[in-house]
Amino acid sequence: MPPSSKTHPGDNGASVGVMDSHRGRLAALEEEMVRETAVTPKELIYARGTLRLYHYLPQTPDVFRIPILLVMSLVSKPYIFDLTPGQSLVEYLVRAGFDVYLVDWGVPRLEHRGLGVDDYVADLIPDCIAKIQAQSGVMDVNILGYCLGGIFATLYAALNPTGPLSSLLLIATPINSLGMEMQRKLLTTDGLDPDLIVDKLGNVPPAMIEAAFQMLRPLQKASGQFVLINKMDDPAFIKATLRISRWGADALPFPGRAFLQLAHDFIMENRIVTGDFEIRGKKVDLREISVPVLHIVAQHDHVVPSAASGDLVRLVGSGDKEEWVIKGGHVSLIAGVAAVTKTWPRLVSWLAPRSI
């Protein structure tokens, strides 16, 4: 055996010891990180099935008159809105004087497989708004929707043109499925069969949701592990990275009927753009939206590329409408240094005059 290929008995043990040490430090940091997640003070004001509606306690002497409701995607937990002190959009909003509410859809069980887009848009969101009206004493409400939550918020706004909505804020919201090439490929006859999945499983499992996102960037997880190893001497960086990766992996089951509606009517047939998407038998026309609309999109979003999100502002009927294109990716719009220093201050400047 050539000298260069010789091994030494102690080398492997040393390597294992280093890896064990790294794992221990990562585990300790993760425990600390969990304790620091979603800690902005709040109260539960309504529960219905798995749904929970929270009101964040005011932190300023004066509060803007019109409250804001945060609407998350069905497949991701909403703590990305309240990630950790200093990195929390909720904390930022309440400290700026906004009256903030959040709907947490919860974790659907098998008995919830019949929940469809209709139920969320035409029943659950209006129900939450009614509870906010009763709690706040104000009839108007602003809505902020993120990703799939933005689709629900947009559909609600279009179906309620004379309703209580004051303004509509959207972050990374897909509207034109022709721009979602990977998702469309996954749902063709050569890819996944959505009907078979729901027929066999009821709800789409979280592992399948996570795998679909991983396919969008197949090397991201492995490269992230290498970055963590190289940054073990920077606990702040490690915790920040773990928070985002933990949230991304913390996927939720997708209620079967809602998944089928979105798979067929949105992804495969692009019915929101064509004006043929129906909620309880009524076609949704985005031109019916007349309230102020702000859509914030990421320049390098691999989940919702600009080809999928860019048509939203064009399609809504509002006279007061804007699209902001921010450098970064899907998550950096709502968490991270760029969000704190750039996106959130601009968002607050836009929202404040529309909340009085």
C-alpha positions in Angstrom: 0.0 0.0 0.0 1.4 3.4 -0.9 2.4 5.6 2.0 -0.1 8.3 1.0 -3.0 5.9 1.6 -2.1 4.8 5.1 -4.6 5.5 7.8 -3.9 6.0 11.5 -6.1 4.3 14.2 -6.7 7.6 16.0 -7.9 9.6 13.0 -11.3 8.1 12.7 -12.0 8.4 16.4 -10.9 12.0 16.4 -13.2 12.8 13.5 -16.1 11.0 15.2 -15.4 13.0 18.4 -15.5 16.3 16.5 -18.8 15.4 14.8 -20.3 14.4 18.1 -19.2 17.7 19.6 -20.8 19.6 16.7 -24.0 17.6 17.1 -24.1 18.4 20.8 -23.6 22.1 20.2 -26.2 22.1 17.5 -28.7 20.3 19.7 -28.1 22.9 22.5 -28.5 25.8 20.1 -31.7 24.3 18.7 -33.2 23.9 22.2 -32.4 27.6 22.9 -33.8 28.6 19.5 -37.1 26.8 20.2 -37.5 28.7 23.5 -37.0 32.0 21.6 -39.6 31.3 18.8 -43.0 33.0 18.7 -42.7 34.9 22.0 -44.5 38.2 21.2 -47.3 38.4 23.8 -50.7 37.4 22.4 -54.1 36.2 23.4 -56.3 33.5 21.9 -59.6 35.1 21.0 -61.3 32.4 18.9 -61.0 28.6 18.2 -62.8 26.5 15.7 -61.7 23.0 14.9 -57.9 23.3 14.4 -58.1 27.0 13.6 -56.8 29.5 16.2 -57.2 33.2 16.0 -54.7 35.3 18.0 -54.6 38.9 19.0 -51.2 40.4 19.7 -51.2 42.7 22.8 -50.6 46.3 21.9 -47.2 47.7 22.9 -47.7 51.4 22.2 -49.9 54.0 23.9 -51.7 54.8 20.6 -52.8 52.1 18.2 -53.8 52.5 14.5 -57.5 52.3 14.1 -57.8 49.6 11.4 -56.5 46.2 12.5 -54.4 43.9 10.3 -55.0 40.1 9.9 -52.0 37.9 8.9 -52.9 35.0 6.8 -50.4 32.1 6.4 -50.2 29.2 3.9 -52.0 26.0 4.8 -48.8 23.9 4.6 -46.4 26.1 6.7 -46.6 27.1 10.4 -47.3 30.8 11.0 -44.4 31.3 13.4 -42.4 32.7 10.5 -44.3 35.9 11.2 -43.0 35.9 14.8 -39.7 34.1 14.4 -37.7 35.5 17.3 -37.2 38.9 19.1 -35.5 41.3 16.6 -36.5 39.0 13.7 -40.3 39.1 14.1 -42.6 40.9 11.7 -45.3 40.7 14.3 -43.1 42.4 17.0 -42.1 45.0 14.4 -45.8 45.8 13.6 -47.0 46.0 17.2 -44.1 48.2 18.2 -45.0 50.5 15.3 -48.5 50.8 16.7 -50.5 48.3 14.6 -53.4 46.2 16.0 -52.2 42.7 14.8 -54.2 39.5 14.5 -53.0 36.1 13.1 -55.0 33.1 11.9 -53.3 29.8 12.6 -54.9 27.1 10.5 -53.5 24.3 12.8 -52.6 20.8 11.9 -55.4 19.1 9.8 -56.3 15.5 10.7 -57.8 12.9 8.5 -61.3 14.0 9.3 -60.4 17.4 7.8 -59.6 16.0 4.3 -62.9 17.5 3.0 -61.9 21.1 3.7 -61.6 22.9 0.4 -60.5 26.3 -0.8 -64.1 27.4 -0.6 -64.2 26.7 3.2 -61.1 28.8 3.9 -62.1 31.7 1.6 -65.8 31.9 2.0 -66.2 30.7 5.5 -63.1 30.7 7.8 -61.6 34.0 6.8 -65.0 35.8 7.0 -65.5 34.1 10.4 -62.1 35.4 11.7 -62.9 38.9 10.4 -66.2 38.9 12.2 -64.4 38.0 15.4 -61.8 40.8 14.8 -64.6 43.3 14.3 -66.2 42.2 17.6 -62.9 42.4 19.4 -61.7 45.7 18.0 -65.0 47.5 17.6 -63.9 48.5 14.1 -65.6 47.3 10.9 -62.7 47.7 8.6 -59.7 45.3 8.4 -56.4 45.1 6.5 -55.2 41.7 5.3 -51.6 40.5 4.8 -51.3 37.2 3.0 -48.0 35.3 2.5 -47.6 32.8 -0.4 -50.6 30.5 -0.5 -52.1 32.6 2.2 -51.9 35.5 -0.3 -54.0 33.5 -2.8 -56.7 33.0 -0.2 -56.6 36.7 0.7 -56.8 37.7 -3.0 -59.7 35.4 -3.6 -61.5 36.8 -0.5 -60.9 40.4 -1.7 -62.3 39.6 -5.1 -65.4 38.0 -3.7 -66.1 40.8 -1.3 -65.7 44.0 -3.3 -68.1 45.9 -1.0 -66.9 44.1 2.2 -64.9 45.2 5.2 -61.5 45.1 3.5 -59.5 48.3 3.7 -56.3 47.3 2.0 -54.6 44.1 0.7 -50.9 43.3 1.3 -49.5 40.3 -0.4 -46.0 38.8 -0.1 -44.7 36.3 -2.7 -48.1 35.4 -3.9 -48.4 33.2 -7.0 -51.3 34.0 -9.4 -50.2 32.7 -12.8 -49.4 29.0 -12.7 -47.8 29.1 -16.1 -44.8 30.6 -14.2 -44.6 27.6 -11.8 -43.0 25.2 -14.2 -41.7 22.7 -11.7 -45.0 22.5 -9.9 -46.8 22.0 -13.2 -44.5 19.2 -14.2 -45.0 17.4 -10.8 -48.7 17.4 -11.4 -48.9 16.2 -15.0 -49.7 12.6 -15.8 -46.0 11.8 -16.0 -45.5 13.1 -12.5 -47.7 12.9 -9.4 -51.3 11.9 -9.6 -53.1 14.3 -7.2 -56.3 12.4 -7.3 -54.6 9.1 -6.5 -52.7 10.7 -3.6 -55.8 12.1 -2.0 -57.8 8.9 -2.6 -55.2 6.8 -0.9 -54.0 9.2 1.9 -56.8 11.7 2.5 -54.5 14.6 3.2 -51.1 15.1 1.5 -48.4 14.2 4.1 -45.9 16.8 5.3 -43.0 14.6 4.0 -44.4 14.9 0.5 -44.8 18.6 0.8 -41.2 19.0 2.0 -39.9 16.7 -0.8 -41.6 18.8 -3.4 -39.9 22.0 -2.1 -36.6 20.1 -2.0 -37.0 19.3 -5.6 -37.1 23.0 -6.4 -33.5 23.3 -5.0 -32.1 19.8 -4.6 -28.7 20.8 -3.3 -29.9 23.4 -0.8 -30.2 21.0 2.2 -26.7 19.4 1.7 -25.0 22.8 1.1 -26.7 24.2 4.2 -25.2 21.4 6.3 -21.7 22.2 5.1 -22.2 25.9 5.8 -23.3 25.1 9.4 -20.2 23.0 10.0 -18.0 25.8 8.7 -19.7 28.3 10.9 -19.7 26.4 14.2 -17.8 29.2 15.9 -20.6 31.7 15.1 -23.6 30.8 17.3 -25.7 33.7 16.2 -25.3 32.7 12.5 -26.0 29.0 13.4 -29.2 29.9 15.3 -30.5 32.2 12.5 -29.9 29.5 9.9 -31.5 26.8 12.1 -34.6 28.9 12.6 -35.2 29.3 8.9 -34.4 25.7 8.1 -36.5 24.4 10.9 -39.5 26.4 9.8 -39.0 25.2 6.2 -38.9 21.6 7.3 -41.9 22.0 9.7 -44.4 21.4 7.0 -48.1 20.6 7.6 -50.4 18.1 6.0 -52.4 19.6 3.0 -56.1 19.0 3.4 -57.1 16.7 0.5 -59.9 18.6 -1.1 -58.1 22.0 -1.0 -55.0 20.3 -2.5 -57.1 18.9 -5.4 -58.8 22.2 -6.1 -55.5 24.0 -6.2 -53.8 21.2 -8.2 -56.5 21.1 -10.9 -58.0 24.6 -11.0 -55.0 26.7 -10.2 -51.7 24.8 -11.1 -52.9 22.7 -14.0 -55.7 24.9 -15.5 -54.6 28.4 -14.4 -58.2 29.4 -13.7 -57.5 32.4 -11.5 -55.8 34.2 -14.4 -58.5 33.1 -16.9 -61.3 34.2 -14.5 -62.8 30.7 -14.3 -61.8 29.9 -10.7 -64.9 29.3 -8.6 -65.7 29.7 -5.0 -69.0 28.0 -4.1 -70.2 28.3 -7.6 -69.2 32.0 -8.1 -66.4 32.9 -10.5 -63.6 35.0 -9.1 -62.8 38.2 -11.0 -59.7 40.0 -9.8 -60.9 43.1 -11.5 -63.5 43.4 -8.7 -60.7 44.2 -6.2 -60.8 48.0 -5.7 -59.0 48.5 -2.3 -55.3 49.5 -2.2 -53.0 46.6 -3.1 -49.3 46.1 -2.3 -47.5 43.0 -3.6 -44.0 42.4 -2.4 -42.0 39.9 -4.4 -38.4 38.6 -4.3 -36.1 39.0 -7.2 -34.6 35.5 -6.7 -37.7 33.5 -5.5 -37.3 29.8 -6.4 -40.7 28.9 -4.9 -42.8 31.7 -6.5 -40.8 33.0 -9.5 -41.7 36.4 -11.0 -43.4 34.7 -13.9 -45.9 33.4 -11.4 -46.4 36.5 -9.2 -45.8 39.4 -11.7 -49.4 39.4 -13.2 -51.2 39.9 -9.9 -51.0 43.7 -9.7 -51.8 44.0 -13.4 -55.0 41.9 -13.0 -56.5 43.6 -9.9 -58.9 46.4 -10.5 -57.5 48.8 -7.9 -56.4 52.2 -8.8 -54.0 52.3 -5.9 -51.7 49.3 -6.5 -48.0 48.7 -6.4 -45.5 45.9 -6.8 -42.2 46.0 -5.0 -39.4 43.8 -6.2 -36.9 43.2 -3.4 -33.5 41.5 -3.7 -33.4 38.1 -2.1 -35.5 34.9 -1.9 -38.8 33.6 -0.8 -38.2 33.6 2.9 -36.0 36.7 3.1 -39.0 38.9 2.3 -40.5 38.0 5.7 -37.5 37.1 7.8 -33.8 38.0 8.0 -31.6 41.1 8.0 -32.9 42.5 4.7 -36.5 42.1 5.8 -35.8 44.0 9.1 -33.8 46.8 7.6 -35.5 47.3 4.2 -38.8 45.5 3.6 -40.5 46.0 6.9 -39.9 49.8 7.2 -41.3 50.3 3.6 -44.2 48.1 4.5 -45.0 50.1 7.6 -44.8 53.4 5.6 -47.3 52.0 3.1 -49.6 50.6 5.7 -49.7 53.4 8.2 -51.8 55.9 6.2 -54.2 53.1 5.2 -54.8 52.1 8.8 -56.3 55.4 10.2 
